[in-house]
Amino acid sequence: MGKPDLFSADCSRCAALCCMALAFDRGDHFDHDKAAGVGCHNLAGFTCGIHGDLAERGYSGCIAFDCLGAGQRVTELFEHDWRSDPSLTGPMIEAFRRMREVQELRQLLAAAATLPLTDAIDDRRLDILDQLADAAGDLDRLEEVDPRAIRGWLRGLAEVITPVAEA
């Protein structure tokens, strides 16, 4: 069996963070209203009780959501979970929000490897990736990540890459 994808969600190793942390409104993609910080009423422990029938039951929003592996990473960073220790609900929600953003940034930086970058710029990209990898394994470092600065750096790549001339 190969190494798991860095951005693949593994719900079996997660404390159902998306099903607890995220809010949603009843509508085209969800069959009921749910506040952030409250477990979905379809949860059975940390498993979705209707997972096999999400679309048919009116939960296409659950199918569309991808945590990019943030859920299992956050779950691993806590000794207990939000069900066994409700005081962890807020910290786990915040860590999940931050980790999801870190995972998204890591994905964007990995994709930037396909751009015609100078060696210096690619070295900086790799440095940022290393910092984000460290943050993904440590709650204190996770809090230190400045997503706005990294997104700004990524936007700046448009100014330094040379467009490919059309033939």
C-alpha positions as CSV (number, residue, x, y, z in Angstrom):
1,M,0.0,0.0,0.0
2,G,1.4,3.4,-1.0
3,K,1.9,6.5,1.1
4,P,-1.3,8.4,1.7
5,D,-1.8,11.6,-0.2
6,L,-0.8,14.7,1.7
7,F,-4.2,16.3,1.0
8,S,-6.5,13.3,1.3
9,A,-9.1,13.3,4.1
10,D,-9.1,10.2,6.3
11,C,-12.4,10.4,8.2
12,S,-11.5,7.2,10.1
13,R,-8.8,9.1,11.9
14,C,-10.8,12.3,12.5
15,A,-13.1,13.3,15.4
16,A,-15.8,14.4,12.8
17,L,-14.5,18.0,12.9
18,C,-16.3,19.1,9.7
19,C,-19.5,17.7,11.1
20,M,-19.1,19.6,14.3
21,A,-17.1,22.8,13.5
22,L,-18.9,24.0,10.4
23,A,-22.2,25.8,10.3
24,F,-24.7,25.3,7.5
25,D,-28.2,26.5,6.5
26,R,-31.0,24.4,5.3
27,G,-31.4,24.8,1.5
28,D,-30.3,23.2,-1.7
29,H,-27.2,21.6,-0.1
30,F,-28.2,20.7,3.4
31,D,-31.5,19.3,4.8
32,H,-31.3,21.1,8.1
33,D,-29.8,24.2,9.8
34,K,-26.7,23.5,12.0
35,A,-24.8,26.0,14.1
36,A,-21.0,25.9,14.3
37,G,-19.7,24.0,17.3
38,V,-22.7,21.6,17.4
39,G,-22.4,18.1,16.1
40,C,-24.6,17.3,13.1
41,H,-27.7,15.3,14.1
42,N,-26.7,12.7,11.6
43,L,-23.5,11.8,13.5
44,A,-23.3,8.4,15.2
45,G,-20.2,8.8,17.4
46,F,-17.7,10.2,14.9
47,T,-19.3,8.6,11.9
48,C,-21.9,9.9,9.6
49,G,-25.1,7.8,10.0
50,I,-26.3,8.6,6.5
51,H,-22.9,8.7,4.6
52,G,-24.0,6.3,1.9
53,D,-27.1,8.3,1.2
54,L,-25.9,11.9,1.5
55,A,-27.1,13.1,-1.9
56,E,-30.5,11.3,-1.6
57,R,-31.1,12.7,1.8
58,G,-30.3,16.3,0.8
59,Y,-26.7,16.7,1.9
60,S,-24.8,17.4,-1.3
61,G,-22.8,20.1,0.6
62,C,-21.2,17.3,2.7
63,I,-20.2,15.5,-0.5
64,A,-18.7,18.7,-1.9
65,F,-16.7,19.6,1.2
66,D,-13.0,18.6,1.3
67,C,-11.0,19.3,4.4
68,L,-7.8,18.4,2.5
69,G,-6.7,16.2,5.4
70,A,-7.0,18.9,8.1
71,G,-9.4,16.9,10.2
72,Q,-7.2,13.9,11.0
73,R,-4.2,16.2,11.5
74,V,-6.0,18.3,14.1
75,T,-7.4,15.2,15.8
76,E,-3.9,13.9,16.2
77,L,-2.7,17.1,17.8
78,F,-5.2,16.8,20.7
79,E,-4.9,14.3,23.5
80,H,-8.7,14.2,23.8
81,D,-11.6,15.1,21.5
82,W,-14.6,17.5,21.8
83,R,-17.0,14.8,22.8
84,S,-15.0,13.4,25.7
85,D,-13.9,16.9,26.7
86,P,-16.4,19.6,25.6
87,S,-13.9,22.4,26.7
88,L,-11.9,21.4,23.6
89,T,-14.7,22.3,21.2
90,G,-13.5,25.9,20.7
91,P,-9.8,25.1,20.4
92,M,-10.5,22.2,18.0
93,I,-12.7,24.4,15.8
94,E,-10.0,27.1,15.7
95,A,-7.3,24.5,15.0
96,F,-9.4,22.9,12.3
97,R,-10.0,26.3,10.6
98,R,-6.3,27.1,10.7
99,M,-5.2,23.6,9.5
100,R,-7.7,23.7,6.6
101,E,-6.1,27.0,5.5
102,V,-2.6,25.6,6.0
103,Q,-3.5,22.6,3.9
104,E,-4.9,24.8,1.1
105,L,-1.7,26.9,1.1
106,R,0.4,23.8,1.0
107,Q,-1.6,22.6,-2.0
108,L,-1.2,26.0,-3.8
109,L,2.6,26.0,-3.1
110,A,2.9,22.4,-4.4
111,A,1.0,23.4,-7.6
112,A,3.4,26.4,-7.9
113,A,6.2,24.0,-8.6
114,T,4.9,23.6,-12.1
115,L,5.5,27.3,-12.8
116,P,8.7,28.6,-14.5
117,L,10.2,29.9,-11.2
118,T,13.8,31.1,-10.7
119,D,15.9,29.1,-8.3
120,A,15.7,31.8,-5.7
121,I,11.9,32.0,-5.9
122,D,11.6,28.2,-5.8
123,D,13.9,28.1,-2.8
124,R,11.5,30.5,-1.0
125,R,8.5,28.4,-2.0
126,L,10.2,25.3,-0.5
127,D,11.1,27.3,2.7
128,I,7.4,28.3,3.1
129,L,6.3,24.7,2.4
130,D,8.7,23.5,5.2
131,Q,7.3,26.1,7.6
132,L,3.8,24.9,6.8
133,A,4.7,21.3,7.2
134,D,6.1,22.1,10.7
135,A,3.0,24.1,11.5
136,A,0.8,21.1,10.5
137,G,2.4,19.0,13.3
138,D,2.4,21.6,16.1
139,L,-0.5,23.6,17.6
140,D,1.8,26.5,18.6
141,R,3.4,26.7,15.2
142,L,-0.1,26.5,13.6
143,E,-1.1,29.7,15.4
144,E,2.0,31.5,14.1
145,V,1.2,30.9,10.4
146,D,0.3,34.2,8.5
147,P,-1.9,33.0,5.7
148,R,-2.4,36.6,4.3
149,A,1.4,37.0,3.9
150,I,1.7,33.6,2.1
151,R,-1.3,34.4,-0.2
152,G,0.3,37.8,-0.9
153,W,3.6,36.0,-1.8
154,L,1.7,33.6,-4.1
155,R,-0.1,36.5,-5.8
156,G,3.3,38.1,-6.4
157,L,4.3,35.1,-8.5
158,A,2.2,36.5,-11.3
159,E,4.7,39.4,-11.6
160,V,7.8,37.3,-11.8
161,I,6.9,34.4,-14.1
162,T,7.3,35.0,-17.8
163,P,4.3,34.2,-19.8
164,V,4.8,31.5,-22.4
165,A,4.7,33.0,-25.9
166,E,1.9,31.8,-28.2
167,A,3.1,30.0,-31.3
